[in-house]
Amino acid sequence: MRNAVAHWELDEKMSDENEIVIYNPVTLERLKLDNKLMEEFKEHEKLLLKIFGWEQTLGEKYGIKIKK
């Protein structure tokens, strides 16, 4: 998802304040960035930060402290 957000194009006609639509200009694949998808992304990011021992980043971004 990170690469898609960084490199794909915004579809202004299909986007609104509740749902942003981006597309790959080569394949025309579309991705809808809505609250549900963003919450899933955040949960995956939290898990990965915890697994890889990035407690400082986890705390800075989400206010989560890991007990050692």
Steps between C-alpha positions, in 0.01 A plus 500: 500500500788736576634474145155546351444820699846626405490419128140467381277782383206658682163446333343834586166418337445185709642637828320686778567585865406146614679298235811581298547303180844455346592312184800353326534686169661197333258224606201724589463301824312703763529509877248662734654657809218512753484489880480119509812453288693762696411335834617161364826661386557657843442167679747325270753779550466478881553124490810530281650776713449284809641185339812676374565672833436856389345601831607864471327543163193316627484735798555813292236415239235329712577578863555129574762394751627144502578347840831317505 
